[in-house]
Amino acid sequence: MSEKKKFLLRLDAELYDALEKWAADDLRSVNAEMEFLLKEAVRKSGRLKAPGPAADRSAREES
């Protein structure tokens, strides 16, 4: 696994609350939920290579 990049992100409180609820529904932390959503958006836009079969299977299991 590659090293994680750390950075500061400021969010509107209402957006954060919505993300927090969504993360709880998916049994993830807010950070993990945001990373998941961003990866999906980048992948769907064609800006990220599709993961291999094992990674694809684990992503489906998380949903």
C-alpha positions in Angstrom: 0.0 0.0 0.0 1.3 3.4 -0.8 2.0 6.1 1.8 -1.0 8.3 2.6 -0.8 12.0 1.9 -2.0 14.2 4.8 -3.6 17.6 4.2 -6.0 20.0 5.9 -9.6 20.2 4.6 -12.2 22.7 5.7 -15.8 21.6 5.2 -19.1 23.3 5.9 -20.6 21.9 9.1 -23.8 20.8 7.2 -21.7 18.8 4.7 -19.6 17.2 7.4 -22.7 16.2 9.3 -24.1 14.5 6.2 -20.8 12.7 5.5 -20.7 11.6 9.2 -24.2 10.0 8.9 -23.3 8.4 5.6 -20.1 7.0 7.0 -21.9 5.6 10.0 -24.4 3.9 7.6 -21.5 2.3 5.8 -19.6 1.4 9.1 -16.7 3.6 8.2 -14.9 6.6 9.7 -15.6 10.0 8.0 -12.0 9.9 6.7 -12.5 6.4 5.2 -15.8 7.4 3.7 -14.4 10.5 2.1 -11.5 8.5 0.6 -13.9 5.9 -0.7 -16.2 8.5 -2.3 -13.3 10.4 -3.8 -11.7 7.2 -5.2 -15.0 6.1 -6.8 -15.5 9.6 -8.4 -11.9 9.7 -9.8 -12.2 6.1 -11.0 -15.6 6.7 -12.7 -14.2 9.8 -14.4 -11.5 7.7 -16.0 -8.7 9.5 -14.1 -7.6 6.4 -12.1 -6.8 3.0 -13.4 -9.4 0.4 -12.5 -8.2 -1.8 -9.5 -7.3 -5.5 -10.1 -9.8 -8.3 -9.5 -9.0 -8.7 -5.8 -9.3 -5.0 -5.0 -12.5 -4.8 -7.1 -14.0 -7.6 -5.1 -13.2 -6.0 -1.8 -14.7 -2.7 -3.0 -18.0 -4.5 -3.8 -18.0 -6.1 -0.4 -17.7 -2.7 1.3 -20.8 -1.4 -0.5 
